[in-house]
Amino acid sequence: MAYEIYAFPRMDANHSVTLQHPLQAMYPQDYDGYDYNYTFESPELGVFPQVHISAKILVGITYCLMMSICGIGNLLLCYVIYRFRRMRTTTNLLIGNLALSDFLVAVICAPFNFYFYLFQNWPFGSAMCLAVGYLKITSLYVSTNSLLAIAIDR
C-alpha cells in the first residue's frame, strides 16, 4: 500500500473495538476498518462528468481561435526575424525564440488537448501522451527562460 489512512475505530465501554462501517456488512471476513479502494467514479458517469454541449462548443471555438491566431502570428514573427537582417538583434532573437516555443504549443499541443477536453479520451497512445506533455513542459521552461534573458538583456 502506497499510503496508510490513520483513523481511530470506535470503542465500546470495555475498550473492545466495534467496527461500524457499511463495508463490514458486505465483506465481514476481509474488513479491517479502512476503505482502501474508494474511488470517485460513478457507474453512470464514468471517471469524468458529462460536459454540456454548449460548453463543448464554447471550448471548440476558443481553441480554434487560439490555435489559428497564435499559430499564424508567431509564425509570421519568426518569418520576419528570419527574412529581414536588421531585425536580428539580441532582443528580437529572444522574442523569436519565445514565438517559436508558443507556435509549437499552438500547433502540436493544443489540438491534442482540445481533443482530450472535447471527448475525454486519449486514443493516441502513451508515447504521444508523453511527447505532448514533454513539449508543453519544455515550452514552459523555454518561455520562462526567454523572458528572463530578455529582462537581463535590457
C-alpha positions in Angstrom: 0.0 0.0 0.0 1.4 3.3 -1.0 -0.1 5.2 1.9 -2.0 4.4 5.1 -5.0 6.1 6.4 -4.8 6.7 10.1 -8.1 6.7 11.9 -9.4 5.7 15.3 -12.0 2.8 15.2 -14.9 3.1 17.6 -14.5 1.6 21.1 -17.2 0.5 23.5 -17.1 0.7 27.3 -14.9 -2.5 27.6 -12.3 -1.0 25.3 -13.0 -3.5 22.6 -13.1 -2.4 19.0 -16.5 -2.4 17.3 -16.4 -1.8 13.6 -19.4 0.0 12.3 -18.9 0.6 8.6 -21.0 -0.4 5.6 -18.2 -2.4 4.2 -18.2 -4.7 7.2 -21.7 -5.9 6.4 -20.7 -6.6 2.7 -17.3 -8.2 3.4 -17.1 -9.3 7.0 -14.1 -11.6 6.6 -11.9 -9.1 4.8 -12.8 -5.8 6.5 -10.1 -4.2 8.6 -11.7 -0.9 9.3 -10.4 1.1 6.3 -11.7 1.6 2.8 -8.5 1.5 0.7 -10.3 1.1 -2.7 -12.6 4.1 -2.5 -12.8 5.9 -5.9 -14.8 8.9 -7.0 -16.1 7.0 -10.1 -19.7 6.7 -10.7 -21.0 3.8 -12.9 -23.4 6.1 -14.7 -20.9 8.9 -15.4 -17.6 7.1 -15.7 -14.4 8.8 -14.5 -15.3 12.2 -16.0 -18.5 14.1 -15.6 -20.7 14.7 -18.6 -20.0 18.1 -20.3 -22.9 20.0 -21.7 -22.8 20.5 -25.5 -22.8 24.3 -25.2 -19.6 24.1 -23.1 -18.0 21.9 -25.7 -19.0 24.4 -28.5 -17.5 27.3 -26.5 -14.3 25.3 -25.8 -14.1 24.4 -29.5 -14.5 28.0 -30.7 -12.0 29.2 -28.2 -9.4 26.5 -29.1 -9.8 27.1 -32.8 -9.3 30.8 -32.4 -6.4 30.4 -30.1 -4.7 27.8 -32.4 -5.1 29.9 -35.6 -4.2 33.3 -34.2 -1.3 32.1 -32.1 0.0 29.8 -34.8 -0.2 32.4 -37.6 1.0 35.3 -35.5 4.0 33.5 -34.1 5.0 32.0 -37.4 4.8 35.5 -39.1 7.0 36.9 -36.3 9.6 34.1 -36.8 9.5 34.7 -40.6 10.0 38.4 -40.2 13.0 37.9 -37.9 14.4 35.3 -40.4 13.8 37.3 -43.6 15.0 40.8 -42.6 18.6 41.0 -41.4 18.2 44.2 -39.4 15.6 42.5 -37.2 18.2 40.1 -35.9 19.1 41.9 -32.7 19.6 40.1 -29.4 16.3 41.0 -28.0 14.4 40.1 -31.2 16.1 36.7 -31.4 15.0 36.1 -27.8 11.5 37.2 -28.8 11.7 34.9 -31.8 12.7 32.0 -29.5 9.6 32.8 -27.4 7.4 32.9 -30.5 8.7 29.6 -31.8 8.0 28.0 -28.5 4.5 29.3 -28.5 4.0 28.3 -32.1 4.9 24.7 -31.3 2.4 24.6 -28.4 -0.3 26.1 -30.6 0.3 23.7 -33.5 1.2 20.5 -31.7 0.0 20.5 -28.1 -3.3 22.5 -28.4 -5.0 20.1 -30.9 -4.4 17.1 -28.7 -5.5 18.9 -25.6 -8.6 20.1 -27.5 -9.4 16.5 -28.5 -9.0 15.3 -24.9 -11.2 18.1 -23.4 -13.9 17.5 -26.1 -14.1 13.7 -26.0 -12.5 13.0 -22.6 -10.5 10.2 -24.2 -6.9 9.7 -25.3 -6.7 7.3 -28.2 -3.2 8.4 -29.3 -1.2 6.1 -27.2 1.2 6.5 -24.2 4.1 7.6 -26.4 2.2 10.6 -27.8 0.9 11.4 -24.3 4.5 11.6 -23.1 5.6 13.6 -26.1 2.8 16.2 -25.8 3.4 16.5 -22.1 7.2 16.9 -22.6 6.7 19.5 -25.3 4.3 21.5 -23.0 6.7 21.5 -20.1 9.7 22.2 -22.3 7.8 25.1 -23.9 7.0 26.5 -20.5 10.7 26.4 -19.5 11.8 27.9 -22.8 9.2 30.8 -22.5 10.2 31.5 -18.9 13.9 31.5 -19.6 13.5 33.6 -22.8 11.6 36.2 -20.8 14.3 36.1 -18.1 17.0 36.6 -20.7 15.1 39.5 -22.3 14.8 41.1 -18.9 18.5 40.6 -18.2 19.5 41.9 -21.7 17.6 45.2 -21.1 
